[in-house]
C-alpha cells in the first residue's frame, strides 16, 4: 500500500478528452461534406463518443480516488461534464442524420459544422494553455470561443430561415430543424466550457 499515492495527471486526461471532441467534430465535417458511406461514418463517430464516455468516467473515478488535485475538484468535474456534453450533442446530430435517413447534406449544416470544429480546436488549445498556466492565452481563447458561438447562433438563424423558404416537405423541415438545433446546442456547450475555464483562470491567475 502506497503511503503517498501516485500523482494523477488530470491535464493529460483532459487533453485527450478535448482532442477526442475535436476528432468527433472533424468526422462530422467530413460526413456532411462528402455524404457517402454513411453507416461507416456514423459508426466511427459513435465509437469516438463512446471513447469520450470512457474518458469522462476515468476522470470522475480518479477524482474520487485522489485527495490532491491541480485545481478545485468541482472545476475539474464541471470541465469534464461540459466537454462530454459537447460530444453528446455532436453524436445526437449524427444519430438524427442516420435515424431520419437524410439523403443529402445542406450548405448550412456544413458551415455550422465547420464553425463548430474551429470552436472545439480553440477549446483544446485553451486546455493545453491551462496546463501551462498561460492564463492570459486561456482568456484569449475563451473570447474566441464566445465569438464563434455567436457566429453559430447567426448560422442557425439563417439556416432556419432558408429551411422554411426553400423546402416544401414539412417532415424534412422538422428533421433538419432538429439537426440544426443539436449543432447549435453543441456550440452553446462549448461556451459553457469557456465559462468554466474563465472561472478557473479568475481563481488562479
TORGUMAR-756623 format. One record per atom (N, C-alpha, C): atom name; residue number from 1; x, y, z. Coordinates in steps of 0.2 Angstrom, whole numbers. Example, Ala and Ser with C-alpha at 12.3 -4.5 7.8 and 13.67 -1.06 7.14 Angstrom:
# residues 2
at=N; i=1; east=66; north=-28; up=39
at=CA; i=1; east=62; north=-22; up=39
at=C; i=1; east=66; north=-16; up=39
at=N; i=2; east=64; north=-11; up=35
at=CA; i=2; east=68; north=-5; up=36
at=C; i=2; east=64; north=0; up=39
This chain:
# residues 205
at=N; i=1; east=4; north=-6; up=0
at=CA; i=1; east=0; north=0; up=0
at=C; i=1; east=4; north=6; up=0
at=N; i=2; east=3; north=11; up=-5
at=CA; i=2; east=7; north=17; up=-5
at=C; i=2; east=5; north=22; up=0
at=N; i=3; east=10; north=24; up=4
at=CA; i=3; east=9; north=30; up=8
at=C; i=3; east=7; north=36; up=5
at=N; i=4; east=11; north=37; up=-1
at=CA; i=4; east=10; north=43; up=-5
at=C; i=4; east=7; north=41; up=-12
at=N; i=5; east=1; north=41; up=-13
at=CA; i=5; east=-2; north=39; up=-20
at=C; i=5; east=2; north=42; up=-26
at=N; i=6; east=2; north=39; up=-31
at=CA; i=6; east=5; north=41; up=-37
at=C; i=6; east=1; north=47; up=-39
at=N; i=7; east=4; north=53; up=-41
at=CA; i=7; east=1; north=59; up=-43
at=C; i=7; east=-3; north=58; up=-50
at=N; i=8; east=-9; north=60; up=-50
at=CA; i=8; east=-13; north=59; up=-57
at=C; i=8; east=-12; north=65; up=-61
at=N; i=9; east=-11; north=64; up=-67
at=CA; i=9; east=-10; north=70; up=-72
at=C; i=9; east=-17; north=71; up=-75
at=N; i=10; east=-21; north=75; up=-72
at=CA; i=10; east=-28; north=76; up=-74
at=C; i=10; east=-28; north=80; up=-81
at=N; i=11; east=-23; north=85; up=-82
at=CA; i=11; east=-22; north=89; up=-88
at=C; i=11; east=-21; north=84; up=-94
at=N; i=12; east=-17; north=79; up=-93
at=CA; i=12; east=-16; north=74; up=-98
at=C; i=12; east=-23; north=71; up=-101
at=N; i=13; east=-27; north=69; up=-96
at=CA; i=13; east=-33; north=66; up=-97
at=C; i=13; east=-38; north=71; up=-101
at=N; i=14; east=-38; north=77; up=-98
at=CA; i=14; east=-42; north=82; up=-101
at=C; i=14; east=-40; north=84; up=-108
at=N; i=15; east=-33; north=84; up=-109
at=CA; i=15; east=-31; north=85; up=-116
at=C; i=15; east=-33; north=79; up=-121
at=N; i=16; east=-33; north=73; up=-119
at=CA; i=16; east=-36; north=68; up=-123
at=C; i=16; east=-43; north=69; up=-124
at=N; i=17; east=-47; north=71; up=-119
at=CA; i=17; east=-54; north=72; up=-119
at=C; i=17; east=-56; north=77; up=-124
at=N; i=18; east=-52; north=83; up=-124
at=CA; i=18; east=-53; north=88; up=-128
at=C; i=18; east=-51; north=86; up=-136
at=N; i=19; east=-46; north=83; up=-136
at=CA; i=19; east=-44; north=80; up=-143
at=C; i=19; east=-49; north=76; up=-146
at=N; i=20; east=-52; north=72; up=-142
at=CA; i=20; east=-57; north=67; up=-144
at=C; i=20; east=-64; north=71; up=-146
at=N; i=21; east=-65; north=76; up=-143
at=CA; i=21; east=-71; north=80; up=-145
at=C; i=21; east=-69; north=83; up=-152
at=N; i=22; east=-63; north=86; up=-153
at=CA; i=22; east=-61; north=89; up=-159
at=C; i=22; east=-61; north=83; up=-165
at=N; i=23; east=-59; north=77; up=-163
at=CA; i=23; east=-60; north=72; up=-168
at=C; i=23; east=-67; north=71; up=-170
at=N; i=24; east=-72; north=71; up=-166
at=CA; i=24; east=-79; north=70; up=-167
at=C; i=24; east=-81; north=75; up=-172
at=N; i=25; east=-79; north=81; up=-171
at=CA; i=25; east=-81; north=87; up=-175
at=C; i=25; east=-78; north=87; up=-182
at=N; i=26; east=-72; north=84; up=-182
at=CA; i=26; east=-68; north=83; up=-189
at=C; i=26; east=-72; north=78; up=-193
at=N; i=27; east=-74; north=73; up=-190
at=CA; i=27; east=-78; north=67; up=-193
at=C; i=27; east=-84; north=70; up=-195
at=N; i=28; east=-88; north=74; up=-191
at=CA; i=28; east=-94; north=77; up=-193
at=C; i=28; east=-94; north=81; up=-199
at=N; i=29; east=-88; north=85; up=-200
at=CA; i=29; east=-87; north=90; up=-206
at=C; i=29; east=-86; north=85; up=-212
at=N; i=30; east=-82; north=80; up=-211
at=CA; i=30; east=-81; north=75; up=-217
at=C; i=30; east=-87; north=72; up=-219
at=N; i=31; east=-92; north=70; up=-214
at=CA; i=31; east=-98; north=66; up=-216
at=C; i=31; east=-102; north=71; up=-220
at=N; i=32; east=-103; north=77; up=-217
at=CA; i=32; east=-108; north=82; up=-220
at=C; i=32; east=-105; north=85; up=-227
at=N; i=33; east=-99; north=85; up=-228
at=CA; i=33; east=-96; north=87; up=-234
at=C; i=33; east=-96; north=82; up=-240
at=N; i=34; east=-95; north=76; up=-238
at=CA; i=34; east=-95; north=70; up=-243
at=C; i=34; east=-101; north=66; up=-243
at=N; i=35; east=-105; north=65; up=-238
at=CA; i=35; east=-111; north=62; up=-238
at=C; i=35; east=-111; north=55; up=-242
at=N; i=36; east=-106; north=51; up=-240
at=CA; i=36; east=-105; north=44; up=-243
at=C; i=36; east=-103; north=40; up=-237
at=N; i=37; east=-104; north=33; up=-238
at=CA; i=37; east=-103; north=28; up=-233
at=C; i=37; east=-106; north=30; up=-226
at=N; i=38; east=-112; north=32; up=-227
at=CA; i=38; east=-115; north=35; up=-221
at=C; i=38; east=-115; north=30; up=-215
at=N; i=39; east=-116; north=24; up=-216
at=CA; i=39; east=-116; north=19; up=-210
at=C; i=39; east=-110; north=19; up=-207
at=N; i=40; east=-104; north=18; up=-211
at=CA; i=40; east=-97; north=18; up=-208
at=C; i=40; east=-95; north=24; up=-205
at=N; i=41; east=-97; north=30; up=-207
at=CA; i=41; east=-95; north=36; up=-204
at=C; i=41; east=-99; north=37; up=-198
at=N; i=42; east=-105; north=35; up=-197
at=CA; i=42; east=-109; north=36; up=-191
at=C; i=42; east=-106; north=31; up=-186
at=N; i=43; east=-104; north=25; up=-188
at=CA; i=43; east=-101; north=20; up=-183
at=C; i=43; east=-95; north=23; up=-180
at=N; i=44; east=-91; north=26; up=-185
at=CA; i=44; east=-84; north=29; up=-182
at=C; i=44; east=-86; north=35; up=-177
at=N; i=45; east=-90; north=39; up=-178
at=CA; i=45; east=-92; north=44; up=-174
at=C; i=45; east=-95; north=42; up=-167
at=N; i=46; east=-99; north=36; up=-168
at=CA; i=46; east=-101; north=33; up=-162
at=C; i=46; east=-96; north=30; up=-157
at=N; i=47; east=-91; north=28; up=-160
at=CA; i=47; east=-85; north=25; up=-157
at=C; i=47; east=-81; north=30; up=-153
at=N; i=48; east=-81; north=36; up=-156
at=CA; i=48; east=-77; north=42; up=-153
at=C; i=48; east=-81; north=44; up=-147
at=N; i=49; east=-88; north=44; up=-148
at=CA; i=49; east=-92; north=46; up=-142
at=C; i=49; east=-92; north=41; up=-137
at=N; i=50; east=-91; north=35; up=-138
at=CA; i=50; east=-90; north=30; up=-133
at=C; i=50; east=-83; north=31; up=-129
at=N; i=51; east=-78; north=33; up=-133
at=CA; i=51; east=-72; north=34; up=-130
at=C; i=51; east=-72; north=40; up=-126
at=N; i=52; east=-76; north=45; up=-128
at=CA; i=52; east=-77; north=51; up=-123
at=C; i=52; east=-80; north=49; up=-117
at=N; i=53; east=-85; north=45; up=-117
at=CA; i=53; east=-89; north=42; up=-111
at=C; i=53; east=-84; north=39; up=-106
at=N; i=54; east=-79; north=35; up=-109
at=CA; i=54; east=-74; north=32; up=-105
at=C; i=54; east=-69; north=36; up=-102
at=N; i=55; east=-67; north=42; up=-106
at=CA; i=55; east=-63; north=47; up=-103
at=C; i=55; east=-66; north=51; up=-97
at=N; i=56; east=-72; north=52; up=-98
at=CA; i=56; east=-76; north=56; up=-93
at=C; i=56; east=-77; north=51; up=-87
at=N; i=57; east=-78; north=45; up=-88
at=CA; i=57; east=-79; north=40; up=-82
at=C; i=57; east=-72; north=40; up=-79
at=N; i=58; east=-66; north=40; up=-82
at=CA; i=58; east=-60; north=39; up=-80
at=C; i=58; east=-58; north=45; up=-75
at=N; i=59; east=-60; north=51; up=-78
at=CA; i=59; east=-59; north=57; up=-74
at=C; i=59; east=-63; north=57; up=-67
at=N; i=60; east=-69; north=55; up=-68
at=CA; i=60; east=-73; north=55; up=-62
at=C; i=60; east=-71; north=50; up=-57
at=N; i=61; east=-68; north=44; up=-59
at=CA; i=61; east=-66; north=39; up=-55
at=C; i=61; east=-59; north=41; up=-51
at=N; i=62; east=-55; north=45; up=-55
at=CA; i=62; east=-49; north=47; up=-52
at=C; i=62; east=-50; north=53; up=-47
at=N; i=63; east=-55; north=57; up=-49
at=CA; i=63; east=-57; north=62; up=-44
at=C; i=63; east=-59; north=59; up=-37
at=N; i=64; east=-62; north=54; up=-37
at=CA; i=64; east=-65; north=50; up=-31
at=C; i=64; east=-59; north=47; up=-27
at=N; i=65; east=-53; north=46; up=-31
at=CA; i=65; east=-48; north=42; up=-28
at=C; i=65; east=-42; north=46; up=-25
at=N; i=66; east=-42; north=53; up=-27
at=CA; i=66; east=-37; north=57; up=-25
at=C; i=66; east=-39; north=63; up=-21
at=N; i=67; east=-34; north=64; up=-16
at=CA; i=67; east=-35; north=70; up=-12
at=C; i=67; east=-33; north=76; up=-14
at=N; i=68; east=-27; north=76; up=-18
at=CA; i=68; east=-24; north=82; up=-21
at=C; i=68; east=-25; north=83; up=-28
at=N; i=69; east=-28; north=88; up=-30
at=CA; i=69; east=-30; north=90; up=-37
at=C; i=69; east=-26; north=96; up=-39
at=N; i=70; east=-25; north=97; up=-46
at=CA; i=70; east=-21; north=103; up=-48
at=C; i=70; east=-25; north=109; up=-47
at=N; i=71; east=-32; north=109; up=-48
at=CA; i=71; east=-36; north=114; up=-47
at=C; i=71; east=-42; north=111; up=-43
at=N; i=72; east=-47; north=116; up=-41
at=CA; i=72; east=-53; north=113; up=-37
at=C; i=72; east=-56; north=108; up=-40
at=N; i=73; east=-58; north=103; up=-36
at=CA; i=73; east=-62; north=97; up=-38
at=C; i=73; east=-68; north=98; up=-42
at=N; i=74; east=-72; north=103; up=-40
at=CA; i=74; east=-78; north=105; up=-43
at=C; i=74; east=-77; north=108; up=-50
at=N; i=75; east=-71; north=111; up=-51
at=CA; i=75; east=-70; north=114; up=-58
at=C; i=75; east=-68; north=108; up=-62
at=N; i=76; east=-64; north=103; up=-60
at=CA; i=76; east=-62; north=98; up=-64
at=C; i=76; east=-69; north=94; up=-66
at=N; i=77; east=-73; north=93; up=-61
at=CA; i=77; east=-79; north=89; up=-63
at=C; i=77; east=-83; north=93; up=-68
at=N; i=78; east=-84; north=100; up=-67
at=CA; i=78; east=-88; north=104; up=-72
at=C; i=78; east=-85; north=104; up=-79
at=N; i=79; east=-78; north=104; up=-79
at=CA; i=79; east=-75; north=104; up=-86
at=C; i=79; east=-76; north=97; up=-89
at=N; i=80; east=-75; north=92; up=-86
at=CA; i=80; east=-77; north=85; up=-88
at=C; i=80; east=-84; north=85; up=-91
at=N; i=81; east=-88; north=87; up=-87
at=CA; i=81; east=-96; north=86; up=-89
at=C; i=81; east=-97; north=90; up=-95
at=N; i=82; east=-95; north=97; up=-95
at=CA; i=82; east=-96; north=101; up=-101
at=C; i=82; east=-93; north=98; up=-107
at=N; i=83; east=-87; north=96; up=-107
at=CA; i=83; east=-84; north=93; up=-113
at=C; i=83; east=-88; north=87; up=-115
at=N; i=84; east=-90; north=83; up=-111
at=CA; i=84; east=-94; north=77; up=-113
at=C; i=84; east=-101; north=79; up=-116
at=N; i=85; east=-104; north=85; up=-113
at=CA; i=85; east=-110; north=87; up=-116
at=C; i=85; east=-109; north=89; up=-124
at=N; i=86; east=-103; north=92; up=-125
at=CA; i=86; east=-102; north=94; up=-132
at=C; i=86; east=-102; north=88; up=-137
at=N; i=87; east=-98; north=83; up=-134
at=CA; i=87; east=-98; north=77; up=-138
at=C; i=87; east=-104; north=73; up=-139
at=N; i=88; east=-108; north=73; up=-134
at=CA; i=88; east=-115; north=70; up=-134
at=C; i=88; east=-119; north=74; up=-139
at=N; i=89; east=-119; north=80; up=-140
at=CA; i=89; east=-123; north=84; up=-145
at=C; i=89; east=-121; north=83; up=-152
at=N; i=90; east=-114; north=82; up=-153
at=CA; i=90; east=-112; north=81; up=-159
at=C; i=90; east=-114; north=74; up=-161
at=N; i=91; east=-114; north=69; up=-157
at=CA; i=91; east=-117; north=62; up=-158
at=C; i=91; east=-124; north=63; up=-160
at=N; i=92; east=-128; north=67; up=-156
at=CA; i=92; east=-135; north=67; up=-157
at=C; i=92; east=-137; north=70; up=-164
at=N; i=93; east=-133; north=75; up=-166
at=CA; i=93; east=-134; north=77; up=-173
at=C; i=93; east=-133; north=72; up=-178
at=N; i=94; east=-127; north=68; up=-177
at=CA; i=94; east=-126; north=62; up=-182
at=C; i=94; east=-131; north=57; up=-182
at=N; i=95; east=-133; north=55; up=-176
at=CA; i=95; east=-138; north=50; up=-175
at=C; i=95; east=-144; north=52; up=-178
at=N; i=96; east=-146; north=58; up=-178
at=CA; i=96; east=-153; north=60; up=-181
at=C; i=96; east=-152; north=60; up=-189
at=N; i=97; east=-146; north=61; up=-191
at=CA; i=97; east=-145; north=60; up=-199
at=C; i=97; east=-146; north=53; up=-201
at=N; i=98; east=-144; north=49; up=-197
at=CA; i=98; east=-145; north=41; up=-198
at=C; i=98; east=-152; north=39; up=-197
at=N; i=99; east=-155; north=41; up=-191
at=CA; i=99; east=-162; north=39; up=-190
at=C; i=99; east=-167; north=42; up=-195
at=N; i=100; east=-166; north=48; up=-197
at=CA; i=100; east=-170; north=52; up=-201
at=C; i=100; east=-169; north=50; up=-209
at=N; i=101; east=-164; north=46; up=-210
at=CA; i=101; east=-162; north=44; up=-217
at=C; i=101; east=-161; north=50; up=-221
at=N; i=102; east=-158; north=54; up=-219
at=CA; i=102; east=-156; north=60; up=-223
at=C; i=102; east=-152; north=58; up=-229
at=N; i=103; east=-154; north=61; up=-235
at=CA; i=103; east=-151; north=58; up=-241
at=C; i=103; east=-146; north=63; up=-244
at=N; i=104; east=-146; north=69; up=-242
at=CA; i=104; east=-141; north=74; up=-244
at=C; i=104; east=-140; north=79; up=-239
at=N; i=105; east=-134; north=82; up=-239
at=CA; i=105; east=-132; north=87; up=-234
at=C; i=105; east=-135; north=94; up=-236
at=N; i=106; east=-134; north=99; up=-232
at=CA; i=106; east=-135; north=106; up=-234
at=C; i=106; east=-129; north=110; up=-233
at=N; i=107; east=-129; north=116; up=-237
at=CA; i=107; east=-123; north=120; up=-236
at=C; i=107; east=-123; north=123; up=-229
at=N; i=108; east=-129; north=124; up=-226
at=CA; i=108; east=-129; north=127; up=-219
at=C; i=108; east=-127; north=123; up=-214
at=N; i=109; east=-128; north=116; up=-215
at=CA; i=109; east=-126; north=111; up=-210
at=C; i=109; east=-118; north=111; up=-210
at=N; i=110; east=-115; north=111; up=-216
at=CA; i=110; east=-108; north=111; up=-217
at=C; i=110; east=-105; north=117; up=-214
at=N; i=111; east=-108; north=123; up=-215
at=CA; i=111; east=-105; north=129; up=-212
at=C; i=111; east=-105; north=129; up=-204
at=N; i=112; east=-111; north=126; up=-202
at=CA; i=112; east=-111; north=126; up=-194
at=C; i=112; east=-106; north=121; up=-192
at=N; i=113; east=-105; north=115; up=-195
at=CA; i=113; east=-101; north=110; up=-193
at=C; i=113; east=-94; north=113; up=-193
at=N; i=114; east=-92; north=116; up=-198
at=CA; i=114; east=-85; north=119; up=-199
at=C; i=114; east=-84; north=124; up=-193
at=N; i=115; east=-88; north=128; up=-192
at=CA; i=115; east=-88; north=133; up=-186
at=C; i=115; east=-87; north=130; up=-179
at=N; i=116; east=-91; north=124; up=-179
at=CA; i=116; east=-91; north=120; up=-173
at=C; i=116; east=-84; north=117; up=-172
at=N; i=117; east=-81; north=114; up=-177
at=CA; i=117; east=-74; north=111; up=-177
at=C; i=117; east=-69; north=117; up=-175
at=N; i=118; east=-70; north=123; up=-178
at=CA; i=118; east=-65; north=128; up=-176
at=C; i=118; east=-66; north=129; up=-168
at=N; i=119; east=-72; north=129; up=-166
at=CA; i=119; east=-73; north=130; up=-159
at=C; i=119; east=-70; north=125; up=-154
at=N; i=120; east=-71; north=119; up=-156
at=CA; i=120; east=-68; north=113; up=-152
at=C; i=120; east=-60; north=113; up=-153
at=N; i=121; east=-57; north=116; up=-158
at=CA; i=121; east=-50; north=117; up=-158
at=C; i=121; east=-48; north=122; up=-154
at=N; i=122; east=-51; north=127; up=-153
at=CA; i=122; east=-50; north=133; up=-148
at=C; i=122; east=-50; north=130; up=-141
at=N; i=123; east=-55; north=126; up=-140
at=CA; i=123; east=-56; north=123; up=-133
at=C; i=123; east=-50; north=118; up=-131
at=N; i=124; east=-48; north=115; up=-136
at=CA; i=124; east=-42; north=110; up=-135
at=C; i=124; east=-36; north=114; up=-133
at=N; i=125; east=-35; north=120; up=-137
at=CA; i=125; east=-29; north=124; up=-136
at=C; i=125; east=-29; north=127; up=-129
at=N; i=126; east=-35; north=129; up=-127
at=CA; i=126; east=-36; north=133; up=-121
at=C; i=126; east=-35; north=128; up=-115
at=N; i=127; east=-37; north=122; up=-116
at=CA; i=127; east=-35; north=117; up=-110
at=C; i=127; east=-27; north=116; up=-110
at=N; i=128; east=-24; north=116; up=-116
at=CA; i=128; east=-17; north=115; up=-116
at=C; i=128; east=-13; north=121; up=-112
at=N; i=129; east=-16; north=127; up=-114
at=CA; i=129; east=-13; north=133; up=-111
at=C; i=129; east=-15; north=133; up=-103
at=N; i=130; east=-20; north=130; up=-101
at=CA; i=130; east=-22; north=130; up=-94
at=C; i=130; east=-17; north=126; up=-90
at=N; i=131; east=-15; north=120; up=-93
at=CA; i=131; east=-9; north=116; up=-90
at=C; i=131; east=-3; north=120; up=-89
at=N; i=132; east=-1; north=124; up=-95
at=CA; i=132; east=5; north=128; up=-94
at=C; i=132; east=4; north=134; up=-90
at=N; i=133; east=-2; north=135; up=-87
at=CA; i=133; east=-3; north=141; up=-83
at=C; i=133; east=-2; north=147; up=-87
at=N; i=134; east=-3; north=147; up=-93
at=CA; i=134; east=-3; north=153; up=-98
at=C; i=134; east=-10; north=156; up=-98
at=N; i=135; east=-12; north=159; up=-92
at=CA; i=135; east=-19; north=161; up=-91
at=C; i=135; east=-21; north=166; up=-96
at=N; i=136; east=-17; north=171; up=-98
at=CA; i=136; east=-19; north=176; up=-102
at=C; i=136; east=-21; north=173; up=-109
at=N; i=137; east=-18; north=168; up=-111
at=CA; i=137; east=-19; north=165; up=-118
at=C; i=137; east=-26; north=161; up=-117
at=N; i=138; east=-27; north=158; up=-111
at=CA; i=138; east=-33; north=154; up=-110
at=C; i=138; east=-39; north=159; up=-111
at=N; i=139; east=-38; north=165; up=-108
at=CA; i=139; east=-44; north=170; up=-108
at=C; i=139; east=-45; north=172; up=-116
at=N; i=140; east=-39; north=173; up=-119
at=CA; i=140; east=-40; north=175; up=-126
at=C; i=140; east=-44; north=170; up=-130
at=N; i=141; east=-42; north=163; up=-129
at=CA; i=141; east=-46; north=158; up=-132
at=C; i=141; east=-53; north=157; up=-130
at=N; i=142; east=-54; north=159; up=-124
at=CA; i=142; east=-61; north=159; up=-122
at=C; i=142; east=-65; north=164; up=-125
at=N; i=143; east=-62; north=170; up=-126
at=CA; i=143; east=-66; north=175; up=-130
at=C; i=143; east=-67; north=173; up=-137
at=N; i=144; east=-62; north=170; up=-140
at=CA; i=144; east=-63; north=167; up=-147
at=C; i=144; east=-69; north=162; up=-147
at=N; i=145; east=-69; north=157; up=-142
at=CA; i=145; east=-75; north=153; up=-142
at=C; i=145; east=-81; north=156; up=-141
at=N; i=146; east=-82; north=161; up=-137
at=CA; i=146; east=-88; north=165; up=-137
at=C; i=146; east=-90; north=169; up=-143
at=N; i=147; east=-85; north=171; up=-147
at=CA; i=147; east=-86; north=174; up=-154
at=C; i=147; east=-89; north=169; up=-158
at=N; i=148; east=-86; north=163; up=-158
at=CA; i=148; east=-88; north=158; up=-163
at=C; i=148; east=-95; north=155; up=-161
at=N; i=149; east=-97; north=155; up=-155
at=CA; i=149; east=-103; north=153; up=-153
at=C; i=149; east=-108; north=158; up=-155
at=N; i=150; east=-107; north=165; up=-155
at=CA; i=150; east=-111; north=170; up=-158
at=C; i=150; east=-112; north=169; up=-165
at=N; i=151; east=-107; north=167; up=-169
at=CA; i=151; east=-107; north=166; up=-176
at=C; i=151; east=-111; north=160; up=-178
at=N; i=152; east=-111; north=155; up=-174
at=CA; i=152; east=-115; north=149; up=-175
at=C; i=152; east=-122; north=150; up=-173
at=N; i=153; east=-124; north=154; up=-169
at=CA; i=153; east=-130; north=157; up=-167
at=C; i=153; east=-133; north=160; up=-174
at=N; i=154; east=-129; north=164; up=-177
at=CA; i=154; east=-132; north=168; up=-183
at=C; i=154; east=-132; north=163; up=-189
at=N; i=155; east=-128; north=158; up=-189
at=CA; i=155; east=-128; north=152; up=-194
at=C; i=155; east=-135; north=149; up=-193
at=N; i=156; east=-136; north=147; up=-187
at=CA; i=156; east=-143; north=144; up=-185
at=C; i=156; east=-149; north=147; up=-187
at=N; i=157; east=-149; north=154; up=-186
at=CA; i=157; east=-155; north=158; up=-188
at=C; i=157; east=-156; north=158; up=-195
at=N; i=158; east=-150; north=159; up=-199
at=CA; i=158; east=-150; north=159; up=-206
at=C; i=158; east=-152; north=153; up=-209
at=N; i=159; east=-150; north=147; up=-206
at=CA; i=159; east=-151; north=141; up=-208
at=C; i=159; east=-159; north=139; up=-208
at=N; i=160; east=-162; north=141; up=-202
at=CA; i=160; east=-169; north=140; up=-201
at=C; i=160; east=-173; north=144; up=-206
at=N; i=161; east=-171; north=151; up=-207
at=CA; i=161; east=-174; north=155; up=-212
at=C; i=161; east=-174; north=151; up=-219
at=N; i=162; east=-168; north=149; up=-221
at=CA; i=162; east=-168; north=146; up=-228
at=C; i=162; east=-172; north=139; up=-228
at=N; i=163; east=-172; north=136; up=-223
at=CA; i=163; east=-176; north=130; up=-222
at=C; i=163; east=-183; north=131; up=-224
at=N; i=164; east=-186; north=136; up=-221
at=CA; i=164; east=-193; north=137; up=-222
at=C; i=164; east=-194; north=140; up=-229
at=N; i=165; east=-189; north=144; up=-231
at=CA; i=165; east=-190; north=147; up=-238
at=C; i=165; east=-190; north=142; up=-244
at=N; i=166; east=-185; north=137; up=-243
at=CA; i=166; east=-183; north=133; up=-249
at=C; i=166; east=-186; north=126; up=-249
at=N; i=167; east=-188; north=123; up=-243
at=CA; i=167; east=-190; north=116; up=-243
at=C; i=167; east=-198; north=116; up=-242
at=N; i=168; east=-201; north=112; up=-246
at=CA; i=168; east=-208; north=112; up=-246
at=C; i=168; east=-211; north=106; up=-241
at=N; i=169; east=-207; north=101; up=-241
at=CA; i=169; east=-209; north=95; up=-237
at=C; i=169; east=-208; north=96; up=-229
at=N; i=170; east=-214; north=96; up=-226
at=CA; i=170; east=-214; north=98; up=-219
at=C; i=170; east=-210; north=93; up=-214
at=N; i=171; east=-210; north=87; up=-216
at=CA; i=171; east=-206; north=82; up=-212
at=C; i=171; east=-199; north=83; up=-213
at=N; i=172; east=-197; north=85; up=-219
at=CA; i=172; east=-190; north=86; up=-220
at=C; i=172; east=-188; north=93; up=-216
at=N; i=173; east=-192; north=98; up=-216
at=CA; i=173; east=-191; north=104; up=-212
at=C; i=173; east=-190; north=102; up=-204
at=N; i=174; east=-194; north=98; up=-202
at=CA; i=174; east=-194; north=96; up=-195
at=C; i=174; east=-187; north=92; up=-193
at=N; i=175; east=-185; north=87; up=-198
at=CA; i=175; east=-179; north=84; up=-197
at=C; i=175; east=-173; north=88; up=-197
at=N; i=176; east=-172; north=93; up=-202
at=CA; i=176; east=-167; north=97; up=-202
at=C; i=176; east=-167; north=102; up=-196
at=N; i=177; east=-172; north=104; up=-194
at=CA; i=177; east=-173; north=109; up=-189
at=C; i=177; east=-170; north=106; up=-183
at=N; i=178; east=-171; north=99; up=-181
at=CA; i=178; east=-169; north=96; up=-175
at=C; i=178; east=-161; north=95; up=-176
at=N; i=179; east=-159; north=93; up=-182
at=CA; i=179; east=-152; north=93; up=-183
at=C; i=179; east=-148; north=99; up=-182
at=N; i=180; east=-151; north=105; up=-185
at=CA; i=180; east=-148; north=111; up=-184
at=C; i=180; east=-148; north=113; up=-176
at=N; i=181; east=-153; north=111; up=-173
at=CA; i=181; east=-153; north=113; up=-165
at=C; i=181; east=-148; north=109; up=-162
at=N; i=182; east=-147; north=103; up=-163
at=CA; i=182; east=-141; north=99; up=-160
at=C; i=182; east=-134; north=103; up=-161
at=N; i=183; east=-133; north=105; up=-167
at=CA; i=183; east=-127; north=108; up=-169
at=C; i=183; east=-126; north=115; up=-165
at=N; i=184; east=-132; north=119; up=-165
at=CA; i=184; east=-132; north=125; up=-161
at=C; i=184; east=-131; north=124; up=-153
at=N; i=185; east=-134; north=119; up=-151
at=CA; i=185; east=-133; north=117; up=-144
at=C; i=185; east=-126; north=115; up=-142
at=N; i=186; east=-123; north=111; up=-147
at=CA; i=186; east=-116; north=109; up=-146
at=C; i=186; east=-112; north=115; up=-145
at=N; i=187; east=-113; north=121; up=-149
at=CA; i=187; east=-109; north=127; up=-148
at=C; i=187; east=-110; north=130; up=-142
at=N; i=188; east=-117; north=130; up=-139
at=CA; i=188; east=-118; north=133; up=-133
at=C; i=188; east=-114; north=129; up=-127
at=N; i=189; east=-114; north=123; up=-128
at=CA; i=189; east=-110; north=119; up=-123
at=C; i=189; east=-102; north=121; up=-123
at=N; i=190; east=-100; north=122; up=-129
at=CA; i=190; east=-93; north=125; up=-130
at=C; i=190; east=-92; north=131; up=-126
at=N; i=191; east=-97; north=135; up=-126
at=CA; i=191; east=-97; north=142; up=-122
at=C; i=191; east=-97; north=140; up=-115
at=N; i=192; east=-101; north=135; up=-113
at=CA; i=192; east=-100; north=133; up=-106
at=C; i=192; east=-93; north=131; up=-104
at=N; i=193; east=-90; north=127; up=-108
at=CA; i=193; east=-83; north=125; up=-107
at=C; i=193; east=-79; north=131; up=-106
at=N; i=194; east=-80; north=136; up=-110
at=CA; i=194; east=-76; north=143; up=-110
at=C; i=194; east=-77; north=146; up=-103
at=N; i=195; east=-84; north=146; up=-101
at=CA; i=195; east=-86; north=149; up=-94
at=C; i=195; east=-82; north=145; up=-89
at=N; i=196; east=-82; north=139; up=-89
at=CA; i=196; east=-78; north=135; up=-83
at=C; i=196; east=-71; north=137; up=-83
at=N; i=197; east=-68; north=137; up=-89
at=CA; i=197; east=-61; north=139; up=-90
at=C; i=197; east=-59; north=146; up=-87
at=N; i=198; east=-64; north=151; up=-89
at=CA; i=198; east=-63; north=158; up=-87
at=C; i=198; east=-64; north=158; up=-79
at=N; i=199; east=-68; north=154; up=-76
at=CA; i=199; east=-69; north=154; up=-69
at=C; i=199; east=-63; north=151; up=-66
at=N; i=200; east=-60; north=146; up=-69
at=CA; i=200; east=-53; north=144; up=-66
at=C; i=200; east=-48; north=149; up=-66
at=N; i=201; east=-47; north=152; up=-72
at=CA; i=201; east=-42; north=157; up=-73
at=C; i=201; east=-43; north=163; up=-67
at=N; i=202; east=-49; north=165; up=-66
at=CA; i=202; east=-50; north=170; up=-61
at=C; i=202; east=-48; north=168; up=-54
at=N; i=203; east=-48; north=161; up=-53
at=CA; i=203; east=-46; north=159; up=-46
at=C; i=203; east=-39; north=159; up=-45
at=N; i=204; east=-35; north=157; up=-51
at=CA; i=204; east=-28; north=156; up=-50
at=C; i=204; east=-23; north=161; up=-54
at=N; i=205; east=-26; north=165; up=-58
at=CA; i=205; east=-22; north=170; up=-61
at=C; i=205; east=-19; north=175; up=-56
